[in-house]
Amino acid sequence: MASDTSHGTQSYFREDHDLRGVIDPDFLALGLGGTNMMAMLWSVACGRRAVGVEMRGEPSLGVHWNIREDMYHQFGLLDDMMMERYGPDGVPKRGDGSVFRLSDCFYHPDTIAGQISADEVVNSFETRMHVGGTIDHIEFIDDRYRDGEPNRTITVTPPVPVPRKPDPSLIRADMAEVLDGPSTFQTAASELLRMWRRYLEKIEEMDLARGLAEPRVRLFLKHRVITEDGDGFIPGPDGRLRVRIEEVQEMDYRGRFVRTRAPGTEVIDIGVPELFVVAQGFYSSDAERLGFTQRDVKVDHKDGRGPVVAQADYLAGFCEVLVDGRLRRRIASEYDKDGNEYWVRQIAVGHENDPEVGWLLVQVPDFETFDPIAEGLVPEDTDRTSPEYFAGYQQLLYECYIKHAAKVLELEPEDLAKVQMDYGPKLFSLVERIGEDARLAPNGVVAGDSFGNGHFLTSGGANCGVIGHSYRVLHFWQARDTGVPVAEAIRTLSDGIKQDTLAWLAVSAGEFSQAAPINFGTDRIRQIAEASGIDEGSRANTIDASRRFRHKLVTLDYSDWRRLFIRGGRLHTDALPPLQDSHPDAREAKEPETVN
């Protein structure tokens, strides 16, 4: 347990840990993203004890997710299982004393969406609203050139029917089927994560208050597995791992986050869980210490080069513009100095009735370098490590972002530049990667993005982890209840995680070179091809990632959301302009009318 310092002083910021229900849990979640929090909930709904370990404290992930309806149906199943097992007195309550139903807080036909936080919904401060938003506009803009001339084809699909209530019979087992179809809901990742977190916290609070010797849930929210080799994961005679964690203090030390053991605290020995799951984002040092590695996924773009690493580079930004309940995709032609055509994509994601949510992603042309020397912004002898060079680089990033983001929104670049930007533009590289085996130990697996990740423009990672991987944990406990040996159940769980991720990678591979979005379906893709006059089998030109000249590219750093750099500006509350029939380049080429 945590102890006072040797000077005998009392810390007012640290609490001694009550370890009831912690030792040898049924389920241990290392990382509390969506995958593992849903896995904890399935475990509790099956009558198991669950412990969660997270070192980042409160959820802060700022991205927006497009959610398939299966998640809503899973919420309904969880609500039913919790009520059936524990009764009204054993399930969490909202602020007004009503039963905390995940499905109702996420979406209900009698409440509305808008600018809302999960805490307001859970605490019943705002009883008229729910956390999720519906997608009322699904639009695809094909602005690729045809026969050397600008050409525009717009496809507007009807909104996906929103279920009136959750129906567990509609939960799909095939991840390819889940992902190769439209989303129904949009939600801020941080608010959905916060809804899950509050549910788990309320279970822990009520069980501790009732004096239970073994509370169903225990949470350690500023902790990590001890990083020294042989001290955090300790194998037993049967190979199963005992896990020991430590409380951490996080600091912004000289421009980067540093974590060290909190002064005056001691190691917490969790013991040997029956099952632990590592799901800690794109990169997991815990999984790596246990021997887990990933490999790059290669895709054959049918351009004569054979399989190459599936990679695309994007600029991400979060603007305060009313995109509303909309999912808008655009693909356009860009040409290098030699006249070679490349396809670039943009996406605009909003939230129903919320003018502060404009999550905009724009793909960077493969030939773009953002080199201020080559662009003539700084002298040729400028030191590439100097502030002057970096300022020119940042200016080129921003100009590229505003140019492409404005086109997907049908706004003028100068108007978009006046809008407040709470994040970005941030350059990141999207690379498909996957592990060979999700099994880490006789009692542990790796899941979520930590196991593998594909193209996430349609929130494939969130859906694959939450709807797929965590649902496999439910099947694990159901198998154990029927007498399946733990080794066999974990083998099945590991294989299922890989099967879901492979389905995601297969579905998302086309996003790197083909035109139509992966979740439009075969019939709609054919309609788009016929309308644009461009063969649906056509592929984009790509440059091998190893030959790109850019600054170091990494996956999107979620730590940035806790140290935002805000570009001040206005809130754009007007509806987006209607999509025009003409291509933006055709408009620019048209001579302006003279006024007599």
Disulfide bonds with the S-S distance in Angstrom:
none
